[in-house]
Amino acid sequence: MIERQAFAEEELLPLSALQHFVYCRRRAALVHTDRLWGENRYTAEGSVLHRRADLTGTEVRGDLRIARGLRLRSLRMGLSGLADVVEFHRSLQGVRLPSVPGRWRPVPVEYKRGRLRREEGYLVQLCAQAICLEEMLGAEIENGSIYFGKTKRRLKVEFDRQLRQRTRSAAWQLHELIRSLQIPKAVYSRKCDRCSLYDQCLPKAGSDCAVERYLKRSLPVLPDELESESP
C-alpha cells in the first residue's frame, strides 16, 4: 500500500468516519457515500453527552487549559473535524501556543456514552486526533483519554507505533472505500443489533437475491403492477 504525501482540502473526510469504518465498512459507506443516517437510543444518548463538549471555547484552571470544539486537520491522512476536548497541560516539554505564555502539552479527550471499554474504533479515532494535533502544532503526543459518560471514568490510551500504524492504514483504506463509490455487502454479526442503520442496511437479508425477496414482501404493490398481473 503506497500512501499519498498529502490530500487537498476538498478531499478531507470527517474524523468521525474512521470510527464508522473500523466498526463496519458497510456503515461507513452508507453514511459517507449514500448519505444515510439513522437514530436510535445509543446515538441519542451520545448526542446528549456531546452537547457540552461540543461547545467551543477555552476554560483555564491554573496550569490546565481546556479547549472545546477545537478544529483539527491532517493533510497527510486527509481528515478533519472537531475535537470534543483538548487539554493543554503546562509543561516544559510542551509546545508554544499563539498569544499564550509558557509551554503546553496537548492531550486529546474523546467523549463516549456507555461504560468504560476498549473499542478499536474509539482508539483509532482518538489516535487520529492526536496525529492531527501533532501535524498542526509540531508536537509529540504520547497519550490521550476516552471519557465514558455512564461510568464517568476515563480510559487512558497510549499512542504507540502499532496504534499509529492501524490509524494511518484505516484512514487510507477509508479514502479508498469512499473513492470507489462501492457499498460493501452486509455481513450480519451481533454488533449489527446496536447499529442505528439496521433498518437501512438489512444485515440479515444477506445476498442481493435475499434483499430482492425482502423488498417484494415488504413493499406495497403499485396499481401498474396489479394491471400487469391481470389476465
Secondary structure, DSSP 8 states (H G I E B T S, - for coil): ----S---GGG-EETHHHHHHHH-HHHHHHHHTS------HHHHHHHHHHHHHTS-EEEEETTEEEEEEEEEEETTTTEEEEEEEEEEEEEEEEEEETTEEEEEEEEEEEEESSS----HHHHHHHHHHHHHHHHHH-----EEEEEETTTTEEEEEE--HHHHHHHHHHHHHHHHHHHHT--------GGGGG-TTHHHH-TTT-SHHHHHHHHHHHS---HHHHHHH--
